[in-house]
Amino acid sequence: MTSHSADLSTEVGVDFDCSICGARGRAIVLADGIGSSTTIAGLDAEAVRAGALQEAQAHAKHQAKVTLRLVRCPRCKRRSTMPLVTFALGSTIRTLMIASLAAIGFVRGGWLGYAFAALFGLAAIGFAGQRMARLTRASSFVRRWELLEPALPTATARALPAPAPHVEHDGSPRLLR
């Protein structure tokens, strides 16, 4: 059995739309991707390498999209609320899951339980710090913004009818012709 893995750091172009101010465009984001592929008995090793590279490119594109959702808009300088809430909620739930493993180890007691509590406690702190760093450093991975300016309305000229001559009205009734 032959396996191949690929680690890729590349710039990815991602389209964006700001839900707050309506800015549209494309951003070039630096993203990392990881991919792996396996074959039986070493058959077609080149296809295994290509498969691992393709998986790494797909992963990098996904990571670039996630990173771009966390970045402030280049025009209005505000973050979109829903991706930010989703990121914070997902990070909190995962951190609490790791911390609950630490609590279980602590409740179990004994040297093995306390060792697991310390291990998972440190893992929870490290994971929370890693997620916070990803949020605060997300804008450093955007290499270039390419804003599309909104289309300006085109003016069309048309002839207006000449205004009717203004006649002073003395208040007496007139018949229409």
N, CA, C and O atoms as a DFTB+ gen file, in Angstrom:
708 C
 N C O
     1  1       0.849      -1.162       0.000
     2  2       0.000       0.000       0.000
     3  2       0.903       1.236       0.000
     4  3       1.820       1.337       0.815
     5  1       0.648       2.158      -0.898
     6  2       1.412       3.383      -1.007
     7  2       0.500       4.559      -0.697
     8  3      -0.608       4.668      -1.222
     9  1       0.994       5.435       0.168
    10  2       0.214       6.639       0.469
    11  2       1.085       7.853       0.215
    12  3       2.311       7.800       0.317
    13  1       0.435       8.926      -0.110
    14  2       1.133      10.172      -0.376
    15  2       0.334      11.293       0.264
    16  3      -0.896      11.305       0.209
    17  1       1.042      12.234       0.871
    18  2       0.361      13.403       1.451
    19  2       0.963      14.665       0.845
    20  3       2.116      14.689       0.414
    21  1       0.144      15.710       0.827
    22  2       0.580      16.979       0.256
    23  2       0.203      18.102       1.198
    24  3      -0.942      18.198       1.639
    25  1       1.165      18.945       1.502
    26  2       0.933      20.184       2.255
    27  2       1.149      21.323       1.272
    28  3       2.176      21.392       0.596
    29  1       0.185      22.201       1.202
    30  2       0.211      23.244       0.201
    31  2      -0.067      24.590       0.847
    32  3      -0.997      24.717       1.643
    33  1       0.721      25.584       0.516
    34  2       0.470      26.962       0.919
    35  2       0.407      27.777      -0.362
    36  3       1.401      27.912      -1.076
    37  1      -0.763      28.315      -0.643
    38  2      -0.968      28.977      -1.919
    39  2      -1.889      30.182      -1.777
    40  3      -2.591      30.326      -0.776
    41  1      -1.879      31.038      -2.782
    42  2      -2.805      32.159      -2.823
    43  2      -4.034      31.736      -3.619
    44  3      -3.925      31.181      -4.712
    45  1      -5.214      32.011      -3.045
    46  2      -6.476      31.592      -3.650
    47  2      -7.339      32.827      -3.883
    48  3      -7.458      33.677      -3.000
    49  1      -7.930      32.930      -5.046
    50  2      -8.860      34.015      -5.337
    51  2     -10.258      33.636      -4.881
    52  3     -10.768      32.579      -5.254
    53  1     -10.883      34.491      -4.074
    54  2     -12.210      34.221      -3.539
    55  2     -13.103      35.434      -3.792
    56  3     -12.716      36.565      -3.496
    57  1     -14.296      35.202      -4.339
    58  2     -15.264      36.280      -4.537
    59  2     -15.938      36.595      -3.214
    60  3     -16.136      35.706      -2.386
    61  1     -16.294      37.872      -3.010
    62  2     -16.963      38.257      -1.775
    63  2     -18.060      39.268      -2.050
    64  3     -18.008      40.021      -3.023
    65  1     -19.048      39.270      -1.177
    66  2     -20.136      40.248      -1.162
    67  2     -20.332      40.659       0.284
    68  3     -20.562      39.803       1.139
    69  1     -20.248      41.942       0.576
    70  2     -20.479      42.430       1.933
    71  2     -21.988      42.537       2.147
    72  3     -22.681      43.207       1.382
    73  1     -22.487      41.883       3.176
    74  2     -23.922      41.928       3.453
    75  2     -24.339      43.243       4.095
    76  3     -25.533      43.529       4.187
    77  1     -23.385      44.042       4.537
    78  2     -23.715      45.298       5.215
    79  2     -23.762      46.465       4.225
    80  3     -24.767      47.171       4.141
    81  1     -22.676      46.665       3.478
    82  2     -22.624      47.831       2.579
    83  2     -22.808      47.466       1.114
    84  3     -22.950      48.355       0.275
    85  1     -22.810      46.173       0.788
    86  2     -23.020      45.749      -0.589
    87  2     -21.778      45.746      -1.456
    88  3     -21.877      45.570      -2.670
    89  1     -20.607      45.937      -0.858
    90  2     -19.369      45.918      -1.644
    91  2     -19.170      44.520      -2.233
    92  3     -19.425      43.509      -1.579
    93  1     -18.713      44.492      -3.474
    94  2     -18.457      43.225      -4.151
    95  2     -17.051      43.249      -4.715
    96  3     -16.478      44.311      -4.959
    97  1     -16.513      42.074      -4.917
    98  2     -15.200      42.013      -5.522
    99  2     -14.556      40.664      -5.355
   100  3     -15.224      39.646      -5.175
   101  1     -13.252      40.679      -5.417
   102  2     -12.462      39.456      -5.306
   103  2     -11.286      39.754      -4.389
   104  3     -10.692      40.831      -4.446
   105  1     -10.961      38.793      -3.549
   106  2      -9.825      38.922      -2.647
   107  2      -8.852      37.781      -2.916
   108  3      -9.263      36.654      -3.194
   109  1      -7.581      38.078      -2.833
   110  2      -6.542      37.062      -2.950
   111  2      -6.106      36.733      -1.528
   112  3      -5.589      37.594      -0.816
   113  1      -6.321      35.469      -1.112
   114  2      -6.106      35.043       0.268
   115  2      -5.032      33.959       0.306
   116  3      -5.055      33.028      -0.499
   117  1      -4.096      34.083       1.241
   118  2      -3.090      33.049       1.458
   119  2      -3.721      31.966       2.324
   120  3      -4.223      32.253       3.411
   121  1      -3.699      30.712       1.842
   122  2      -4.345      29.617       2.567
   123  2      -3.482      28.369       2.504
   124  3      -2.742      28.151       1.545
   125  1      -3.591      27.554       3.546
   126  2      -2.895      26.275       3.615
   127  2      -3.883      25.157       3.359
   128  3      -5.038      25.231       3.777
   129  1      -3.428      24.118       2.671
   130  2      -4.259      22.954       2.402
   131  2      -3.489      21.680       2.657
   132  3      -2.280      21.615       2.435
   133  1      -4.197      20.666       3.124
   134  2      -3.607      19.357       3.408
   135  2      -4.412      18.315       2.639
   136  3      -5.643      18.329       2.660
   137  1      -3.718      17.424       1.971
   138  2      -4.380      16.365       1.227
   139  2      -3.603      15.067       1.316
   140  3      -2.390      15.070       1.528
   141  1      -4.305      13.959       1.153
   142  2      -3.637      12.657       1.157
   143  2      -4.389      11.710       0.246
   144  3      -5.583      11.875      -0.004
   145  1      -3.670      10.713      -0.245
   146  2      -4.260       9.722      -1.118
   147  2      -3.491       8.417      -0.951
   148  3      -2.304       8.427      -0.627
   149  1      -4.169       7.297      -1.171
   150  2      -3.567       5.976      -0.957
   151  2      -3.887       5.067      -2.131
   152  3      -4.963       5.156      -2.722
   153  1      -2.946       4.191      -2.464
   154  2      -3.170       3.179      -3.493
   155  2      -2.724       1.826      -2.965
   156  3      -1.908       1.750      -2.046
   157  1      -3.247       0.778      -3.534
   158  2      -2.902      -0.577      -3.112
   159  2      -1.753      -1.084      -3.978
   160  3      -1.780      -0.960      -5.202
   161  1      -0.773      -1.641      -3.342
   162  2       0.379      -2.282      -3.984
   163  2       1.174      -1.344      -4.879
   164  3       1.806      -1.801      -5.831
   165  1       1.159      -0.062      -4.604
   166  2       1.980       0.887      -5.346
   167  2       1.553       1.124      -6.773
   168  3       2.340       1.625      -7.575
   169  1       0.324       0.776      -7.112
   170  2      -0.147       0.968      -8.476
   171  2      -0.433       2.442      -8.745
   172  3      -1.066       3.115      -7.932
   173  1       0.019       2.923      -9.849
   174  2      -0.217       4.275     -10.320
   175  2       0.127       5.325      -9.264
   176  3      -0.737       6.070      -8.799
   177  1       1.411       5.366      -8.896
   178  2       1.881       6.305      -7.879
   179  2       1.694       7.756      -8.308
   180  3       1.484       8.625      -7.461
   181  1       1.767       8.032      -9.605
   182  2       1.580       9.407     -10.080
   183  2       0.143       9.881      -9.844
   184  3      -0.079      11.045      -9.510
   185  1      -0.822       8.990     -10.016
   186  2      -2.223       9.341      -9.757
   187  2      -2.447       9.609      -8.273
   188  3      -3.266      10.451      -7.906
   189  1      -1.707       8.882      -7.413
   190  2      -1.825       9.103      -5.974
   191  2      -1.309      10.493      -5.617
   192  3      -1.937      11.202      -4.830
   193  1      -0.176      10.890      -6.185
   194  2       0.357      12.229      -5.932
   195  2      -0.604      13.312      -6.434
   196  3      -0.850      14.308      -5.753
   197  1      -1.135      13.097      -7.628
   198  2      -2.074      14.078      -8.195
   199  2      -3.341      14.173      -7.346
   200  3      -3.875      15.266      -7.152
   201  1      -3.823      13.044      -6.843
   202  2      -5.018      13.051      -5.991
   203  2      -4.776      13.782      -4.682
   204  3      -5.639      14.524      -4.212
   205  1      -3.601      13.576      -4.092
   206  2      -3.266      14.267      -2.849
   207  2      -3.142      15.771      -3.080
   208  3      -3.592      16.559      -2.249
   209  1      -2.547      16.174      -4.182
   210  2      -2.406      17.591      -4.501
   211  2      -3.771      18.234      -4.780
   212  3      -4.022      19.366      -4.367
   213  1      -4.643      17.513      -5.477
   214  2      -5.983      18.024      -5.758
   215  2      -6.785      18.196      -4.462
   216  3      -7.503      19.183      -4.303
   217  1      -6.666      17.251      -3.551
   218  2      -7.345      17.364      -2.264
   219  2      -6.792      18.533      -1.449
   220  3      -7.550      19.233      -0.776
   221  1      -5.480      18.747      -1.505
   222  2      -4.867      19.869      -0.792
   223  2      -5.334      21.203      -1.373
   224  3      -5.557      22.156      -0.627
   225  1      -5.483      21.278      -2.697
   226  2      -5.973      22.509      -3.319
   227  2      -7.420      22.791      -2.924
   228  3      -7.779      23.940      -2.663
   229  1      -8.252      21.755      -2.879
   230  2      -9.650      21.937      -2.460
   231  2      -9.718      22.387      -1.001
   232  3     -10.534      23.239      -0.651
   233  1      -8.872      21.821      -0.157
   234  2      -8.842      22.209       1.252
   235  2      -8.374      23.654       1.406
   236  3      -8.915      24.393       2.228
   237  1      -7.382      24.062       0.627
   238  2      -6.889      25.449       0.683
   239  2      -7.976      26.422       0.240
   240  3      -8.116      27.499       0.820
   241  1      -8.740      26.059      -0.771
   242  2      -9.822      26.930      -1.231
   243  2     -10.890      27.080      -0.143
   244  3     -11.410      28.174       0.076
   245  1     -11.209      25.988       0.526
   246  2     -12.179      26.051       1.623
   247  2     -11.662      26.933       2.762
   248  3     -12.404      27.755       3.301
   249  1     -10.403      26.762       3.121
   250  2      -9.821      27.563       4.200
   251  2      -9.793      29.047       3.834
   252  3      -9.980      29.902       4.700
   253  1      -9.561      29.355       2.563
   254  2      -9.567      30.748       2.124
   255  2     -10.956      31.359       2.265
   256  3     -11.084      32.514       2.671
   257  1     -11.995      30.601       1.936
   258  2     -13.370      31.095       2.076
   259  2     -13.712      31.342       3.536
   260  3     -14.325      32.356       3.872
   261  1     -13.314      30.413       4.409
   262  2     -13.578      30.576       5.840
   263  2     -12.848      31.798       6.380
   264  3     -13.416      32.570       7.152
   265  1     -11.597      31.975       5.979
   266  2     -10.814      33.124       6.435
   267  2     -11.440      34.423       5.965
   268  3     -11.519      35.384       6.731
   269  1     -11.889      34.466       4.712
   270  2     -12.457      35.701       4.167
   271  2     -13.759      36.081       4.868
   272  3     -14.074      37.267       4.964
   273  1     -14.519      35.107       5.356
   274  2     -15.751      35.421       6.083
   275  2     -15.477      36.116       7.410
   276  3     -16.345      36.814       7.934
   277  1     -14.279      35.933       7.958
   278  2     -13.945      36.511       9.258
   279  2     -13.311      37.891       9.161
   280  3     -13.097      38.544      10.183
   281  1     -13.009      38.341       7.958
   282  2     -12.286      39.588       7.748
   283  2     -13.271      40.755       7.633
   284  3     -14.401      40.596       7.171
   285  1     -12.817      41.913       8.060
   286  2     -13.619      43.131       7.920
   287  2     -13.706      43.535       6.446
   288  3     -12.760      43.338       5.683
   289  1     -14.833      44.092       6.062
   290  2     -15.046      44.555       4.690
   291  2     -14.062      45.694       4.390
   292  3     -13.858      46.558       5.243
   293  1     -13.455      45.718       3.211
   294  2     -12.503      46.793       2.907
   295  2     -13.172      48.155       2.749
   296  3     -12.509      49.182       2.892
   297  1     -14.461      48.181       2.460
   298  2     -15.136      49.462       2.252
   299  2     -15.731      50.010       3.548
   300  3     -15.456      51.155       3.909
   301  1     -16.545      49.215       4.258
   302  2     -17.226      49.744       5.447
   303  2     -16.501      49.401       6.750
   304  3     -16.878      49.903       7.808
   305  1     -15.464      48.553       6.693
   306  2     -14.628      48.185       7.846
   307  2     -15.425      47.486       8.954
   308  3     -15.078      47.596      10.130
   309  1     -16.501      46.760       8.579
   310  2     -17.290      46.017       9.562
   311  2     -17.303      44.544       9.187
   312  3     -17.156      44.187       8.018
   313  1     -17.480      43.694      10.190
   314  2     -17.572      42.261       9.954
   315  2     -19.034      41.858       9.825
   316  3     -19.913      42.445      10.456
   317  1     -19.276      40.861       9.006
   318  2     -20.616      40.318       8.874
   319  2     -20.945      39.542      10.152
   320  3     -20.109      38.796      10.663
   321  1     -22.136      39.717      10.654
   322  2     -22.498      39.172      11.961
   323  2     -22.639      37.656      11.963
   324  3     -22.107      36.994      12.853
   325  1     -23.340      37.096      10.993
   326  2     -23.649      35.665      11.023
   327  2     -22.398      34.779      10.965
   328  3     -22.287      33.863      11.779
   329  1     -21.455      35.004      10.049
   330  2     -20.249      34.167      10.079
   331  2     -19.457      34.323      11.374
   332  3     -18.853      33.362      11.851
   333  1     -19.456      35.518      11.940
   334  2     -18.741      35.744      13.195
   335  2     -19.393      34.969      14.343
   336  3     -18.698      34.361      15.158
   337  1     -20.719      34.993      14.405
   338  2     -21.441      34.250      15.443
   339  2     -21.244      32.746      15.259
   340  3     -21.040      32.019      16.231
   341  1     -21.304      32.291      14.027
   342  2     -21.097      30.867      13.747
   343  2     -19.700      30.423      14.164
   344  3     -19.537      29.364      14.770
   345  1     -18.701      31.226      13.843
   346  2     -17.326      30.897      14.215
   347  2     -17.167      30.861      15.732
   348  3     -16.562      29.934      16.270
   349  1     -17.707      31.867      16.425
   350  2     -17.587      31.933      17.884
   351  2     -18.333      30.786      18.552
   352  3     -17.830      30.189      19.504
   353  1     -19.522      30.476      18.061
   354  2     -20.310      29.390      18.651
   355  2     -19.634      28.044      18.438
   356  3     -19.558      27.232      19.360
   357  1     -19.141      27.804      17.222
   358  2     -18.436      26.546      16.945
   359  2     -17.179      26.412      17.786
   360  3     -16.880      25.330      18.290
   361  1     -16.446      27.496      17.938
   362  2     -15.227      27.460      18.758
   363  2     -15.554      27.202      20.223
   364  3     -14.850      26.449      20.895
   365  1     -16.615      27.820      20.716
   366  2     -17.005      27.639      22.119
   367  2     -17.445      26.213      22.377
   368  3     -17.047      25.615      23.376
   369  1     -18.255      25.661      21.498
   370  2     -18.736      24.281      21.693
   371  2     -17.575      23.297      21.667
   372  3     -17.513      22.394      22.501
   373  1     -16.661      23.457      20.728
   374  2     -15.517      22.534      20.652
   375  2     -14.610      22.668      21.871
   376  3     -14.107      21.668      22.383
   377  1     -14.401      23.892      22.334
   378  2     -13.576      24.097      23.527
   379  2     -14.234      23.456      24.749
   380  3     -13.554      22.832      25.564
   381  1     -15.546      23.607      24.878
   382  2     -16.254      23.002      26.008
   383  2     -16.229      21.482      25.942
   384  3     -16.174      20.821      26.979
   385  1     -16.268      20.922      24.748
   386  2     -16.184      19.462      24.623
   387  2     -14.824      18.952      25.110
   388  3     -14.751      17.943      25.811
   389  1     -13.762      19.645      24.739
   390  2     -12.429      19.243      25.193
   391  2     -12.305      19.442      26.702
   392  3     -11.741      18.601      27.401
   393  1     -12.837      20.561      27.200
   394  2     -12.775      20.838      28.640
   395  2     -13.600      19.825      29.432
   396  3     -13.251      19.498      30.566
   397  1     -14.689      19.327      28.848
   398  2     -15.486      18.316      29.563
   399  2     -14.695      17.014      29.720
   400  3     -14.856      16.315      30.720
   401  1     -13.851      16.685      28.753
   402  2     -12.986      15.519      28.909
   403  2     -12.005      15.731      30.061
   404  3     -11.687      14.796      30.796
   405  1     -11.532      16.961      30.210
   406  2     -10.651      17.265      31.341
   407  2     -11.410      17.127      32.654
   408  3     -10.870      16.608      33.631
   409  1     -12.651      17.585      32.683
   410  2     -13.448      17.482      33.905
   411  2     -13.729      16.027      34.249
   412  3     -13.711      15.657      35.423
   413  1     -13.988      15.203      33.250
   414  2     -14.224      13.770      33.497
   415  2     -12.973      13.130      34.084
   416  3     -13.061      12.339      35.023
   417  1     -11.822      13.463      33.542
   418  2     -10.575      12.923      34.088
   419  2     -10.347      13.378      35.515
   420  3      -9.871      12.601      36.342
   421  1     -10.682      14.632      35.819
   422  2     -10.495      15.148      37.171
   423  2     -11.437      14.458      38.150
   424  3     -11.037      14.123      39.265
   425  1     -12.683      14.245      37.742
   426  2     -13.666      13.581      38.612
   427  2     -13.276      12.131      38.838
   428  3     -13.477      11.605      39.932
   429  1     -12.728      11.483      37.837
   430  2     -12.322      10.089      37.964
   431  2     -11.257       9.948      39.048
   432  3     -11.249       8.982      39.811
   433  1     -10.370      10.920      39.098
   434  2      -9.350      10.930      40.147
   435  2      -8.193       9.992      39.850
   436  3      -8.094       9.418      38.765
   437  1      -7.344       9.853      40.813
   438  2      -6.159       9.016      40.647
   439  2      -5.138       9.703      39.763
   440  3      -5.428      10.716      39.127
   441  1      -3.945       9.144      39.730
   442  2      -2.895       9.784      38.952
   443  2      -3.207       9.763      37.459
   444  3      -2.848      10.698      36.744
   445  1      -3.870       8.708      36.975
   446  2      -4.224       8.635      35.557
   447  2      -5.316       9.668      35.224
   448  3      -5.248      10.322      34.183
   449  1      -6.300       9.813      36.083
   450  2      -7.369      10.785      35.865
   451  2      -6.845      12.211      35.880
   452  3      -7.229      13.032      35.048
   453  1      -5.954      12.503      36.844
   454  2      -5.387      13.852      36.912
   455  2      -4.476      14.137      35.714
   456  3      -4.403      15.272      35.244
   457  1      -3.790      13.120      35.229
   458  2      -2.944      13.290      34.044
   459  2      -3.806      13.614      32.819
   460  3      -3.474      14.498      32.029
   461  1      -4.924      12.881      32.672
   462  2      -5.836      13.177      31.572
   463  2      -6.471      14.556      31.727
   464  3      -6.656      15.273      30.743
   465  1      -6.801      14.923      32.956
   466  2      -7.378      16.245      33.203
   467  2      -6.386      17.340      32.798
   468  3      -6.767      18.322      32.162
   469  1      -5.132      17.169      33.164
   470  2      -4.118      18.159      32.792
   471  2      -3.922      18.191      31.275
   472  3      -3.818      19.265      30.684
   473  1      -3.873      17.019      30.651
   474  2      -3.666      16.937      29.208
   475  2      -4.809      17.615      28.446
   476  3      -4.570      18.444      27.568
   477  1      -6.055      17.256      28.786
   478  2      -7.196      17.836      28.075
   479  2      -7.442      19.293      28.473
   480  3      -7.963      20.069      27.671
   481  1      -7.080      19.670      29.683
   482  2      -7.189      21.069      30.077
   483  2      -6.256      21.946      29.248
   484  3      -6.649      23.007      28.765
   485  1      -5.021      21.490      29.091
   486  2      -4.071      22.227      28.249
   487  2      -4.505      22.235      26.786
   488  3      -4.328      23.229      26.082
   489  1      -5.077      21.113      26.334
   490  2      -5.562      21.054      24.954
   491  2      -6.707      22.039      24.731
   492  3      -6.778      22.678      23.681
   493  1      -7.606      22.167      25.713
   494  2      -8.725      23.117      25.589
   495  2      -8.215      24.553      25.551
   496  3      -8.692      25.362      24.755
   497  1      -7.256      24.869      26.400
   498  2      -6.684      26.220      26.403
   499  2      -5.968      26.502      25.084
   500  3      -6.107      27.587      24.520
   501  1      -5.212      25.536      24.598
   502  2      -4.502      25.699      23.327
   503  2      -5.455      25.854      22.156
   504  3      -5.222      26.671      21.266
   505  1      -6.533      25.070      22.154
   506  2      -7.504      25.162      21.065
   507  2      -8.204      26.518      21.071
   508  3      -8.369      27.136      20.019
   509  1      -8.616      26.982      22.246
   510  2      -9.281      28.283      22.342
   511  2      -8.345      29.404      21.888
   512  3      -8.770      30.322      21.186
   513  1      -7.084      29.332      22.283
   514  2      -6.108      30.337      21.854
   515  2      -5.880      30.308      20.354
   516  3      -5.723      31.351      19.719
   517  1      -5.863      29.108      19.795
   518  2      -5.656      28.962      18.357
   519  2      -6.826      29.568      17.581
   520  3      -6.612      30.248      16.576
   521  1      -8.041      29.333      18.028
   522  2      -9.218      29.891      17.359
   523  2      -9.257      31.419      17.483
   524  3      -9.618      32.115      16.534
   525  1      -8.886      31.929      18.654
   526  2      -8.866      33.378      18.848
   527  2      -7.810      34.015      17.949
   528  3      -8.036      35.080      17.373
   529  1      -6.660      33.361      17.832
   530  2      -5.600      33.879      16.963
   531  2      -6.047      33.873      15.502
   532  3      -5.713      34.781      14.741
   533  1      -6.798      32.852      15.118
   534  2      -7.279      32.802      13.733
   535  2      -8.227      33.965      13.455
   536  3      -8.190      34.551      12.373
   537  1      -9.067      34.298      14.416
   538  2      -9.998      35.404      14.241
   539  2      -9.273      36.743      14.176
   540  3      -9.579      37.576      13.323
   541  1      -8.318      36.951      15.068
   542  2      -7.646      38.247      15.124
   543  2      -6.633      38.432      13.994
   544  3      -6.356      39.566      13.601
   545  1      -6.079      37.342      13.466
   546  2      -5.082      37.464      12.399
   547  2      -5.644      37.194      11.016
   548  3      -4.886      37.140      10.047
   549  1      -6.951      37.023      10.899
   550  2      -7.545      36.651       9.609
   551  2      -7.213      37.664       8.520
   552  3      -6.951      37.281       7.380
   553  1      -7.222      38.945       8.855
   554  2      -6.966      39.964       7.833
   555  2      -5.527      39.939       7.328
   556  3      -5.257      40.436       6.234
   557  1      -4.601      39.374       8.094
   558  2      -3.214      39.327       7.629
   559  2      -3.019      38.320       6.500
   560  3      -1.986      38.339       5.832
   561  1      -3.996      37.442       6.277
   562  2      -3.884      36.455       5.203
   563  2      -4.450      36.963       3.877
   564  3      -4.272      36.323       2.840
   565  1      -5.134      38.114       3.908
   566  2      -5.648      38.693       2.671
   567  2      -4.530      39.496       2.024
   568  3      -4.052      40.479       2.592
   569  1      -4.120      39.081       0.847
   570  2      -3.001      39.720       0.168
   571  2      -3.439      40.936      -0.637
   572  3      -2.711      41.926      -0.703
   573  1      -4.629      40.876      -1.255
   574  2      -5.048      41.963      -2.128
   575  2      -6.575      41.951      -2.247
   576  3      -7.199      40.893      -2.327
   577  1      -7.157      43.151      -2.256
   578  2      -8.593      43.328      -2.487
   579  2      -8.776      43.897      -3.883
   580  3      -8.049      44.806      -4.284
   581  1      -9.721      43.379      -4.611
   582  2     -10.083      43.916      -5.922
   583  2     -11.572      44.234      -5.866
   584  3     -12.412      43.370      -6.113
   585  1     -11.890      45.495      -5.535
   586  2     -13.286      45.912      -5.421
   587  2     -13.869      46.185      -6.795
   588  3     -13.220      46.795      -7.645
   589  1     -15.087      45.734      -7.009
   590  2     -15.822      46.074      -8.218
   591  2     -16.687      47.269      -7.882
   592  3     -17.504      47.214      -6.963
   593  1     -16.512      48.329      -8.611
   594  2     -17.313      49.520      -8.356
   595  2     -18.730      49.272      -8.847
   596  3     -18.929      48.581      -9.846
   597  1     -19.707      49.827      -8.159
   598  2     -21.081      49.635      -8.634
   599  2     -21.271      50.301      -9.990
   600  3     -20.679      51.341     -10.279
   601  1     -22.099      49.686     -10.804
   602  2     -22.348      50.232     -12.132
   603  2     -23.092      51.549     -12.007
   604  3     -24.112      51.640     -11.324
   605  1     -22.572      52.561     -12.671
   606  2     -23.225      53.862     -12.649
   607  2     -24.383      53.857     -13.646
   608  3     -24.243      53.314     -14.741
   609  1     -25.510      54.444     -13.294
   610  2     -26.622      54.472     -14.249
   611  2     -26.257      55.343     -15.447
   612  3     -25.639      56.399     -15.305
   613  1     -26.644      54.885     -16.603
   614  2     -26.353      55.663     -17.805
   615  2     -27.501      56.628     -18.055
   616  3     -28.669      56.290     -17.862
   617  1     -27.152      57.829     -18.484
   618  2     -28.161      58.850     -18.754
   619  2     -28.610      58.741     -20.199
   620  3     -27.796      58.548     -21.102
   621  1     -29.901      58.864     -20.407
   622  2     -30.433      58.878     -21.766
   623  2     -31.094      60.225     -21.994
   624  3     -31.781      60.743     -21.113
   625  1     -30.892      60.788     -23.163
   626  2     -31.479      62.086     -23.499
   627  2     -32.749      61.859     -24.293
   628  3     -32.787      61.025     -25.198
   629  1     -33.777      62.596     -23.957
   630  2     -35.001      62.535     -24.737
   631  2     -35.598      63.929     -24.780
   632  3     -35.415      64.724     -23.858
   633  1     -36.298      64.210     -25.831
   634  2     -36.880      65.531     -26.021
   635  2     -38.179      65.625     -25.223
   636  3     -39.037      64.747     -25.311
   637  1     -38.309      66.674     -24.463
   638  2     -39.532      66.918     -23.720
   639  2     -40.435      67.821     -24.549
   640  3     -39.942      68.661     -25.301
   641  1     -41.748      67.662     -24.423
   642  2     -42.637      68.541     -25.182
   643  2     -42.488      69.980     -24.690
   644  3     -42.184      70.232     -23.524
   645  1     -42.707      70.896     -25.597
   646  2     -42.598      72.316     -25.257
   647  2     -43.709      72.681     -24.268
   648  3     -44.842      72.227     -24.424
   649  1     -43.405      73.475     -23.280
   650  2     -44.446      73.835     -22.315
   651  2     -45.502      74.729     -22.957
   652  3     -45.212      75.529     -23.847
   653  1     -46.720      74.570     -22.486
   654  2     -47.820      75.403     -22.997
   655  2     -47.602      76.825     -22.522
   656  3     -47.069      77.039     -21.433
   657  1     -48.005      77.800     -23.321
   658  2     -47.828      79.188     -22.896
   659  2     -48.678      79.469     -21.670
   660  3     -49.795      78.965     -21.546
   661  1     -48.161      80.250     -20.797
   662  2     -48.836      80.562     -19.547
   663  2     -49.798      81.727     -19.776
   664  3     -49.407      82.791     -20.256
   665  1     -51.054      81.501     -19.424
   666  2     -52.067      82.539     -19.587
   667  2     -52.593      82.880     -18.210
   668  3     -52.926      82.003     -17.413
   669  1     -52.660      84.165     -17.952
   670  2     -53.195      84.612     -16.669
   671  2     -54.680      84.299     -16.620
   672  3     -55.401      84.509     -17.595
   673  1     -55.120      83.806     -15.508
   674  2     -56.519      83.449     -15.334
   675  2     -57.169      84.486     -14.441
   676  3     -56.683      84.762     -13.344
   677  1     -58.271      85.063     -14.911
   678  2     -58.936      86.125     -14.150
   679  2     -60.029      85.583     -13.237
   680  3     -60.670      86.377     -12.548
   681  1     -60.277      84.279     -13.193
   682  2     -61.281      83.705     -12.305
   683  2     -62.619      83.490     -12.968
   684  3     -63.493      82.879     -12.354
   685  1     -62.837      83.959     -14.198
   686  2     -64.124      83.733     -14.875
   687  2     -64.129      82.342     -15.494
   688  3     -63.086      81.839     -15.911
   689  1     -65.315      81.716     -15.553
   690  2     -65.386      80.375     -16.140
   691  2     -65.068      80.398     -17.639
   692  3     -65.441      81.337     -18.343
   693  1     -64.395      79.387     -18.109
   694  2     -64.030      79.297     -19.522
   695  2     -64.533      77.982     -20.065
   696  3     -64.628      77.001     -19.327
   697  1     -64.841      77.949     -21.282
   698  2     -65.265      76.738     -21.953
   699  2     -64.042      76.076     -22.580
   700  3     -63.141      76.734     -23.099
   701  1     -64.049      74.783     -22.511
   702  2     -62.944      74.038     -23.126
   703  2     -63.196      73.871     -24.597
   704  3     -64.338      73.620     -24.983
   705  1     -62.230      73.992     -25.415
   706  2     -62.412      73.842     -26.849
   707  2     -62.046      72.478     -27.292
   708  3     -62.138      72.170     -28.480
